[in-house]
């Protein structure tokens, strides 16, 4: 793939947006504070330029995000595709793969898009979107997509943020940095200071109260996690039967309540550097992968291990996800085999 400099990509995006009158901004799956805050900030910025902007998602809003400020501005198209032809530019925020925005049938959806008018703004490890549209894919390894948007578009114009935009951007920063516990990125603290100075409410942003179902999920998951000391690995396999058990306990949206488990057990238990969840998707004939690793120390890259095991995987070095075409037994066996090989070679 031909490399395009960040400066050139940014210039290409601005050149595309400048004459456009209508823009659709799509948030990624999973819908989280970073993608929503970045979309809200982009909408605010573009409406200052008298553009019509619509925020959209092909995925339902999880219950954990229903109270996020401004979430009502995101239109959900979970049954019928939006009319992309009604907009001059399509901007995809906070995701590196087409499926995160366009669903399982993304290849079919792409056939109807003018790729010259598609923009991607992201901070994850580059994947198939950058390979397809390198000229308009702005990918910067910063704390969050919210910071990428600010550093690239808002800061150079010396635009002062409305309090509500500063507030959601700050929440996004805290979410993606895990309250500054993840790896540090250039300008991260300066970004935080600026947001607080412009009105972000720190005390309210850090006052997080988790749903009791988060606690119940974690208690159940701990009892069903395989701790494998020889591989420094904790592994939770959610086959169809276990998913049925969780649905009976927590309701049909049980998978929305795993954050507490992911951010504690998966990366904070002494002696277990790698935490993995495998979730069977029987209707798709696939297995979904989620992982966390410790933020400190010279540890193996789970994405690399997963790819060698036959997964499609991406995200960040210390957190990410992917998928495996096949059954749970094969996914588990191949992943564990690759962990053994990687540790033996380290």
TORKOL-4160 file (C-alpha; in steps of 0.2 Angstrom, whole numbers, padded with zeros to 4 digits, m for minus):
346
<pt num="1" X="0000" Y="0000" Z="0000"/>
<pt num="2" X="0007" Y="0017" Z="m0005"/>
<pt num="3" X="0010" Y="0028" Z="0011"/>
<pt num="4" X="0002" Y="0045" Z="0012"/>
<pt num="5" X="0008" Y="0057" Z="0025"/>
<pt num="6" X="m0004" Y="0063" Z="0039"/>
<pt num="7" X="m0002" Y="0081" Z="0032"/>
<pt num="8" X="m0007" Y="0076" Z="0015"/>
<pt num="9" X="m0022" Y="0065" Z="0021"/>
<pt num="10" X="m0028" Y="0080" Z="0032"/>
<pt num="11" X="m0027" Y="0091" Z="0017"/>
<pt num="12" X="m0036" Y="0079" Z="0006"/>
<pt num="13" X="m0050" Y="0078" Z="0019"/>
<pt num="14" X="m0052" Y="0096" Z="0021"/>
<pt num="15" X="m0052" Y="0099" Z="0002"/>
<pt num="16" X="m0066" Y="0086" Z="0001"/>
<pt num="17" X="m0077" Y="0093" Z="0015"/>
<pt num="18" X="m0075" Y="0111" Z="0011"/>
<pt num="19" X="m0087" Y="0112" Z="m0004"/>
<pt num="20" X="m0099" Y="0099" Z="0003"/>
<pt num="21" X="m0116" Y="0104" Z="0010"/>
<pt num="22" X="m0122" Y="0088" Z="0017"/>
<pt num="23" X="m0112" Y="0075" Z="0027"/>
<pt num="24" X="m0116" Y="0059" Z="0036"/>
<pt num="25" X="m0105" Y="0054" Z="0051"/>
<pt num="26" X="m0106" Y="0036" Z="0056"/>
<pt num="27" X="m0101" Y="0029" Z="0073"/>
<pt num="28" X="m0093" Y="0012" Z="0075"/>
<pt num="29" X="m0097" Y="m0004" Z="0083"/>
<pt num="30" X="m0097" Y="m0005" Z="0098"/>
<pt num="31" X="m0105" Y="0011" Z="0101"/>
<pt num="32" X="m0095" Y="0019" Z="0115"/>
<pt num="33" X="m0091" Y="0037" Z="0122"/>
<pt num="34" X="m0076" Y="0039" Z="0110"/>
<pt num="35" X="m0085" Y="0037" Z="0093"/>
<pt num="36" X="m0100" Y="0046" Z="0099"/>
<pt num="37" X="m0091" Y="0061" Z="0106"/>
<pt num="38" X="m0080" Y="0062" Z="0091"/>
<pt num="39" X="m0096" Y="0062" Z="0080"/>
<pt num="40" X="m0104" Y="0075" Z="0091"/>
<pt num="41" X="m0089" Y="0086" Z="0090"/>
<pt num="42" X="m0088" Y="0084" Z="0071"/>
<pt num="43" X="m0106" Y="0088" Z="0069"/>
<pt num="44" X="m0104" Y="0104" Z="0079"/>
<pt num="45" X="m0088" Y="0109" Z="0069"/>
<pt num="46" X="m0097" Y="0106" Z="0052"/>
<pt num="47" X="m0113" Y="0115" Z="0057"/>
<pt num="48" X="m0102" Y="0130" Z="0061"/>
<pt num="49" X="m0098" Y="0130" Z="0042"/>
<pt num="50" X="m0117" Y="0129" Z="0038"/>
<pt num="51" X="m0117" Y="0111" Z="0033"/>
<pt num="52" X="m0131" Y="0099" Z="0035"/>
<pt num="53" X="m0124" Y="0084" Z="0046"/>
<pt num="54" X="m0133" Y="0068" Z="0051"/>
<pt num="55" X="m0125" Y="0056" Z="0064"/>
<pt num="56" X="m0129" Y="0038" Z="0060"/>
<pt num="57" X="m0126" Y="0020" Z="0067"/>
<pt num="58" X="m0130" Y="0003" Z="0059"/>
<pt num="59" X="m0130" Y="m0004" Z="0077"/>
<pt num="60" X="m0141" Y="m0002" Z="0091"/>
<pt num="61" X="m0136" Y="0009" Z="0106"/>
<pt num="62" X="m0131" Y="m0002" Z="0120"/>
<pt num="63" X="m0141" Y="0002" Z="0137"/>
<pt num="64" X="m0124" Y="0007" Z="0145"/>
<pt num="65" X="m0124" Y="0022" Z="0132"/>
<pt num="66" X="m0142" Y="0028" Z="0133"/>
<pt num="67" X="m0138" Y="0041" Z="0146"/>
<pt num="68" X="m0123" Y="0048" Z="0137"/>
<pt num="69" X="m0125" Y="0067" Z="0133"/>
<pt num="70" X="m0131" Y="0070" Z="0115"/>
<pt num="71" X="m0134" Y="0051" Z="0111"/>
<pt num="72" X="m0151" Y="0055" Z="0105"/>
<pt num="73" X="m0143" Y="0064" Z="0090"/>
<pt num="74" X="m0137" Y="0047" Z="0083"/>
<pt num="75" X="m0150" Y="0039" Z="0071"/>
<pt num="76" X="m0150" Y="0020" Z="0072"/>
<pt num="77" X="m0152" Y="0011" Z="0056"/>
<pt num="78" X="m0152" Y="m0007" Z="0062"/>
<pt num="79" X="m0165" Y="m0013" Z="0050"/>
<pt num="80" X="m0164" Y="m0003" Z="0034"/>
<pt num="81" X="m0148" Y="0005" Z="0027"/>
<pt num="82" X="m0147" Y="0024" Z="0026"/>
<pt num="83" X="m0148" Y="0032" Z="0009"/>
<pt num="84" X="m0129" Y="0036" Z="0007"/>
<pt num="85" X="m0132" Y="0044" Z="m0009"/>
<pt num="86" X="m0141" Y="0059" Z="m0001"/>
<pt num="87" X="m0125" Y="0065" Z="0007"/>
<pt num="88" X="m0110" Y="0072" Z="m0002"/>
<pt num="89" X="m0097" Y="0065" Z="0010"/>
<pt num="90" X="m0098" Y="0050" Z="0022"/>
<pt num="91" X="m0086" Y="0051" Z="0037"/>
<pt num="92" X="m0083" Y="0035" Z="0048"/>
<pt num="93" X="m0076" Y="0039" Z="0065"/>
<pt num="94" X="m0067" Y="0028" Z="0078"/>
<pt num="95" X="m0065" Y="0011" Z="0068"/>
<pt num="96" X="m0052" Y="0003" Z="0057"/>
<pt num="97" X="m0063" Y="m0010" Z="0048"/>
<pt num="98" X="m0078" Y="m0009" Z="0036"/>
<pt num="99" X="m0088" Y="m0021" Z="0046"/>
<pt num="100" X="m0088" Y="m0010" Z="0061"/>
<pt num="101" X="m0098" Y="0003" Z="0052"/>
<pt num="102" X="m0107" Y="m0007" Z="0038"/>
<pt num="103" X="m0111" Y="m0024" Z="0046"/>
<pt num="104" X="m0108" Y="m0041" Z="0040"/>
<pt num="105" X="m0113" Y="m0037" Z="0022"/>
<pt num="106" X="m0101" Y="m0023" Z="0020"/>
<pt num="107" X="m0094" Y="m0029" Z="0004"/>
<pt num="108" X="m0111" Y="m0027" Z="m0004"/>
<pt num="109" X="m0113" Y="m0010" Z="0004"/>
<pt num="110" X="m0097" Y="m0004" Z="m0003"/>
<pt num="111" X="m0103" Y="m0008" Z="m0021"/>
<pt num="112" X="m0115" Y="0007" Z="m0019"/>
<pt num="113" X="m0103" Y="0019" Z="m0012"/>
<pt num="114" X="m0092" Y="0032" Z="m0021"/>
<pt num="115" X="m0075" Y="0028" Z="m0012"/>
<pt num="116" X="m0068" Y="0045" Z="m0017"/>
<pt num="117" X="m0081" Y="0053" Z="m0005"/>
<pt num="118" X="m0078" Y="0042" Z="0010"/>
<pt num="119" X="m0067" Y="0048" Z="0025"/>
<pt num="120" X="m0061" Y="0039" Z="0040"/>
<pt num="121" X="m0055" Y="0047" Z="0056"/>
<pt num="122" X="m0047" Y="0034" Z="0069"/>
<pt num="123" X="m0034" Y="0030" Z="0081"/>
<pt num="124" X="m0033" Y="0011" Z="0081"/>
<pt num="125" X="m0020" Y="0000" Z="0072"/>
<pt num="126" X="m0024" Y="0002" Z="0053"/>
<pt num="127" X="m0034" Y="m0011" Z="0044"/>
<pt num="128" X="m0044" Y="m0013" Z="0028"/>
<pt num="129" X="m0051" Y="0004" Z="0028"/>
<pt num="130" X="m0034" Y="0012" Z="0026"/>
<pt num="131" X="m0029" Y="0000" Z="0013"/>
<pt num="132" X="m0045" Y="0005" Z="0003"/>
<pt num="133" X="m0044" Y="0024" Z="0005"/>
<pt num="134" X="m0027" Y="0029" Z="0010"/>
<pt num="135" X="m0029" Y="0046" Z="0003"/>
<pt num="136" X="m0043" Y="0050" Z="0015"/>
<pt num="137" X="m0040" Y="0039" Z="0030"/>
<pt num="138" X="m0033" Y="0049" Z="0045"/>
<pt num="139" X="m0026" Y="0037" Z="0057"/>
<pt num="140" X="m0015" Y="0044" Z="0071"/>
<pt num="141" X="m0009" Y="0034" Z="0086"/>
<pt num="142" X="m0016" Y="0045" Z="0100"/>
<pt num="143" X="m0026" Y="0042" Z="0115"/>
<pt num="144" X="m0043" Y="0043" Z="0107"/>
<pt num="145" X="m0052" Y="0047" Z="0091"/>
<pt num="146" X="m0058" Y="0062" Z="0100"/>
<pt num="147" X="m0040" Y="0068" Z="0102"/>
<pt num="148" X="m0037" Y="0065" Z="0084"/>
<pt num="149" X="m0051" Y="0076" Z="0079"/>
<pt num="150" X="m0046" Y="0090" Z="0091"/>
<pt num="151" X="m0028" Y="0090" Z="0086"/>
<pt num="152" X="m0032" Y="0089" Z="0067"/>
<pt num="153" X="m0047" Y="0100" Z="0065"/>
<pt num="154" X="m0051" Y="0110" Z="0080"/>
<pt num="155" X="m0035" Y="0116" Z="0088"/>
<pt num="156" X="m0027" Y="0123" Z="0071"/>
<pt num="157" X="m0042" Y="0134" Z="0069"/>
<pt num="158" X="m0041" Y="0140" Z="0087"/>
<pt num="159" X="m0060" Y="0136" Z="0089"/>
<pt num="160" X="m0067" Y="0137" Z="0107"/>
<pt num="161" X="m0078" Y="0123" Z="0111"/>
<pt num="162" X="m0095" Y="0124" Z="0119"/>
<pt num="163" X="m0096" Y="0117" Z="0136"/>
<pt num="164" X="m0106" Y="0102" Z="0131"/>
<pt num="165" X="m0094" Y="0097" Z="0117"/>
<pt num="166" X="m0079" Y="0099" Z="0129"/>
<pt num="167" X="m0088" Y="0088" Z="0141"/>
<pt num="168" X="m0091" Y="0074" Z="0130"/>
<pt num="169" X="m0074" Y="0074" Z="0123"/>
<pt num="170" X="m0067" Y="0073" Z="0140"/>
<pt num="171" X="m0078" Y="0058" Z="0144"/>
<pt num="172" X="m0071" Y="0050" Z="0128"/>
<pt num="173" X="m0053" Y="0053" Z="0133"/>
<pt num="174" X="m0056" Y="0046" Z="0151"/>
<pt num="175" X="m0065" Y="0031" Z="0143"/>
<pt num="176" X="m0052" Y="0027" Z="0130"/>
<pt num="177" X="m0037" Y="0030" Z="0142"/>
<pt num="178" X="m0046" Y="0021" Z="0156"/>
<pt num="179" X="m0043" Y="0036" Z="0167"/>
<pt num="180" X="m0025" Y="0038" Z="0161"/>
<pt num="181" X="m0021" Y="0020" Z="0165"/>
<pt num="182" X="m0017" Y="0015" Z="0147"/>
<pt num="183" X="m0001" Y="0019" Z="0138"/>
<pt num="184" X="0002" Y="0037" Z="0136"/>
<pt num="185" X="0001" Y="0047" Z="0120"/>
<pt num="186" X="0008" Y="0064" Z="0115"/>
<pt num="187" X="m0002" Y="0078" Z="0120"/>
<pt num="188" X="m0014" Y="0068" Z="0131"/>
<pt num="189" X="m0013" Y="0078" Z="0147"/>
<pt num="190" X="m0013" Y="0094" Z="0137"/>
<pt num="191" X="m0029" Y="0089" Z="0129"/>
<pt num="192" X="m0037" Y="0085" Z="0146"/>
<pt num="193" X="m0031" Y="0102" Z="0153"/>
<pt num="194" X="m0039" Y="0111" Z="0138"/>
<pt num="195" X="m0055" Y="0102" Z="0140"/>
<pt num="196" X="m0057" Y="0106" Z="0158"/>
<pt num="197" X="m0052" Y="0124" Z="0155"/>
<pt num="198" X="m0066" Y="0125" Z="0142"/>
<pt num="199" X="m0079" Y="0118" Z="0154"/>
<pt num="200" X="m0078" Y="0099" Z="0155"/>
<pt num="201" X="m0084" Y="0093" Z="0172"/>
<pt num="202" X="m0071" Y="0082" Z="0179"/>
<pt num="203" X="m0080" Y="0077" Z="0195"/>
<pt num="204" X="m0095" Y="0072" Z="0185"/>
<pt num="205" X="m0086" Y="0063" Z="0172"/>
<pt num="206" X="m0076" Y="0051" Z="0184"/>
<pt num="207" X="m0092" Y="0048" Z="0195"/>
<pt num="208" X="m0096" Y="0032" Z="0186"/>
<pt num="209" X="m0109" Y="0020" Z="0194"/>
<pt num="210" X="m0110" Y="0003" Z="0186"/>
<pt num="211" X="m0126" Y="m0006" Z="0183"/>
<pt num="212" X="m0129" Y="m0021" Z="0195"/>
<pt num="213" X="m0129" Y="m0032" Z="0180"/>
<pt num="214" X="m0111" Y="m0028" Z="0178"/>
<pt num="215" X="m0107" Y="m0035" Z="0195"/>
<pt num="216" X="m0117" Y="m0050" Z="0192"/>
<pt num="217" X="m0109" Y="m0053" Z="0175"/>
<pt num="218" X="m0092" Y="m0052" Z="0183"/>
<pt num="219" X="m0096" Y="m0064" Z="0198"/>
<pt num="220" X="m0103" Y="m0077" Z="0185"/>
<pt num="221" X="m0088" Y="m0074" Z="0173"/>
<pt num="222" X="m0075" Y="m0076" Z="0187"/>
<pt num="223" X="m0082" Y="m0093" Z="0191"/>
<pt num="224" X="m0082" Y="m0098" Z="0173"/>
<pt num="225" X="m0065" Y="m0092" Z="0168"/>
<pt num="226" X="m0050" Y="m0104" Z="0165"/>
<pt num="227" X="m0035" Y="m0097" Z="0173"/>
<pt num="228" X="m0020" Y="m0105" Z="0164"/>
<pt num="229" X="m0004" Y="m0101" Z="0174"/>
<pt num="230" X="0008" Y="m0108" Z="0161"/>
<pt num="231" X="0002" Y="m0096" Z="0148"/>
<pt num="232" X="m0001" Y="m0081" Z="0160"/>
<pt num="233" X="m0018" Y="m0082" Z="0152"/>
<pt num="234" X="m0036" Y="m0080" Z="0158"/>
<pt num="235" X="m0049" Y="m0087" Z="0146"/>
<pt num="236" X="m0068" Y="m0085" Z="0146"/>
<pt num="237" X="m0076" Y="m0096" Z="0133"/>
<pt num="238" X="m0094" Y="m0091" Z="0130"/>
<pt num="239" X="m0102" Y="m0105" Z="0120"/>
<pt num="240" X="m0121" Y="m0106" Z="0116"/>
<pt num="241" X="m0126" Y="m0114" Z="0132"/>
<pt num="242" X="m0116" Y="m0102" Z="0143"/>
<pt num="243" X="m0124" Y="m0087" Z="0133"/>
<pt num="244" X="m0141" Y="m0095" Z="0137"/>
<pt num="245" X="m0137" Y="m0095" Z="0155"/>
<pt num="246" X="m0131" Y="m0077" Z="0155"/>
<pt num="247" X="m0147" Y="m0072" Z="0145"/>
<pt num="248" X="m0158" Y="m0080" Z="0159"/>
<pt num="249" X="m0148" Y="m0071" Z="0172"/>
<pt num="250" X="m0146" Y="m0054" Z="0165"/>
<pt num="251" X="m0158" Y="m0052" Z="0150"/>
<pt num="252" X="m0156" Y="m0052" Z="0131"/>
<pt num="253" X="m0143" Y="m0038" Z="0132"/>
<pt num="254" X="m0131" Y="m0048" Z="0144"/>
<pt num="255" X="m0116" Y="m0044" Z="0133"/>
<pt num="256" X="m0117" Y="m0026" Z="0136"/>
<pt num="257" X="m0112" Y="m0029" Z="0155"/>
<pt num="258" X="m0095" Y="m0036" Z="0153"/>
<pt num="259" X="m0085" Y="m0020" Z="0155"/>
<pt num="260" X="m0081" Y="m0021" Z="0173"/>
<pt num="261" X="m0075" Y="m0039" Z="0171"/>
<pt num="262" X="m0064" Y="m0034" Z="0155"/>
<pt num="263" X="m0056" Y="m0020" Z="0164"/>
<pt num="264" X="m0052" Y="m0029" Z="0180"/>
<pt num="265" X="m0050" Y="m0048" Z="0179"/>
<pt num="266" X="m0044" Y="m0048" Z="0161"/>
<pt num="267" X="m0029" Y="m0037" Z="0165"/>
<pt num="268" X="m0026" Y="m0035" Z="0183"/>
<pt num="269" X="m0025" Y="m0052" Z="0191"/>
<pt num="270" X="m0007" Y="m0055" Z="0196"/>
<pt num="271" X="0002" Y="m0068" Z="0186"/>
<pt num="272" X="m0010" Y="m0067" Z="0171"/>
<pt num="273" X="m0004" Y="m0054" Z="0158"/>
<pt num="274" X="m0017" Y="m0059" Z="0145"/>
<pt num="275" X="m0036" Y="m0059" Z="0146"/>
<pt num="276" X="m0046" Y="m0066" Z="0132"/>
<pt num="277" X="m0065" Y="m0069" Z="0129"/>
<pt num="278" X="m0071" Y="m0080" Z="0115"/>
<pt num="279" X="m0089" Y="m0079" Z="0111"/>
<pt num="280" X="m0098" Y="m0091" Z="0100"/>
<pt num="281" X="m0108" Y="m0083" Z="0086"/>
<pt num="282" X="m0118" Y="m0099" Z="0080"/>
<pt num="283" X="m0129" Y="m0090" Z="0068"/>
<pt num="284" X="m0113" Y="m0083" Z="0059"/>
<pt num="285" X="m0103" Y="m0099" Z="0061"/>
<pt num="286" X="m0089" Y="m0089" Z="0069"/>
<pt num="287" X="m0081" Y="m0085" Z="0086"/>
<pt num="288" X="m0079" Y="m0067" Z="0092"/>
<pt num="289" X="m0063" Y="m0062" Z="0101"/>
<pt num="290" X="m0060" Y="m0049" Z="0114"/>
<pt num="291" X="m0044" Y="m0046" Z="0124"/>
<pt num="292" X="m0035" Y="m0036" Z="0136"/>
<pt num="293" X="m0017" Y="m0036" Z="0142"/>
<pt num="294" X="m0007" Y="m0027" Z="0155"/>
<pt num="295" X="m0002" Y="m0009" Z="0151"/>
<pt num="296" X="0015" Y="m0011" Z="0159"/>
<pt num="297" X="0029" Y="m0023" Z="0154"/>
<pt num="298" X="0036" Y="m0031" Z="0138"/>
<pt num="299" X="0022" Y="m0043" Z="0134"/>
<pt num="300" X="0017" Y="m0052" Z="0118"/>
<pt num="301" X="0005" Y="m0044" Z="0105"/>
<pt num="302" X="m0011" Y="m0054" Z="0106"/>
<pt num="303" X="m0017" Y="m0047" Z="0089"/>
<pt num="304" X="m0001" Y="m0055" Z="0081"/>
<pt num="305" X="m0004" Y="m0072" Z="0090"/>
<pt num="306" X="m0023" Y="m0072" Z="0085"/>
<pt num="307" X="m0019" Y="m0069" Z="0067"/>
<pt num="308" X="m0007" Y="m0083" Z="0067"/>
<pt num="309" X="m0021" Y="m0094" Z="0074"/>
<pt num="310" X="m0032" Y="m0089" Z="0060"/>
<pt num="311" X="m0042" Y="m0075" Z="0068"/>
<pt num="312" X="m0045" Y="m0058" Z="0060"/>
<pt num="313" X="m0039" Y="m0046" Z="0074"/>
<pt num="314" X="m0035" Y="m0028" Z="0077"/>
<pt num="315" X="m0037" Y="m0014" Z="0089"/>
<pt num="316" X="m0023" Y="m0008" Z="0101"/>
<pt num="317" X="m0008" Y="m0017" Z="0108"/>
<pt num="318" X="m0016" Y="m0018" Z="0125"/>
<pt num="319" X="m0034" Y="m0020" Z="0120"/>
<pt num="320" X="m0044" Y="m0026" Z="0105"/>
<pt num="321" X="m0055" Y="m0039" Z="0096"/>
<pt num="322" X="m0057" Y="m0050" Z="0081"/>
<pt num="323" X="m0066" Y="m0065" Z="0074"/>
<pt num="324" X="m0063" Y="m0083" Z="0069"/>
<pt num="325" X="m0073" Y="m0092" Z="0055"/>
<pt num="326" X="m0076" Y="m0109" Z="0063"/>
<pt num="327" X="m0082" Y="m0117" Z="0079"/>
<pt num="328" X="m0077" Y="m0113" Z="0097"/>
<pt num="329" X="m0067" Y="m0129" Z="0100"/>
<pt num="330" X="m0056" Y="m0125" Z="0085"/>
<pt num="331" X="m0054" Y="m0107" Z="0089"/>
<pt num="332" X="m0049" Y="m0111" Z="0107"/>
<pt num="333" X="m0037" Y="m0124" Z="0102"/>
<pt num="334" X="m0028" Y="m0114" Z="0089"/>
<pt num="335" X="m0027" Y="m0099" Z="0100"/>
<pt num="336" X="m0019" Y="m0109" Z="0114"/>
<pt num="337" X="m0007" Y="m0117" Z="0103"/>
<pt num="338" X="m0001" Y="m0101" Z="0096"/>
<pt num="339" X="0001" Y="m0094" Z="0114"/>
<pt num="340" X="0012" Y="m0109" Z="0118"/>
<pt num="341" X="0022" Y="m0106" Z="0102"/>
<pt num="342" X="0024" Y="m0088" Z="0105"/>
<pt num="343" X="0029" Y="m0090" Z="0124"/>
<pt num="344" X="0042" Y="m0103" Z="0119"/>
<pt num="345" X="0050" Y="m0092" Z="0106"/>
<pt num="346" X="0050" Y="m0077" Z="0117"/>
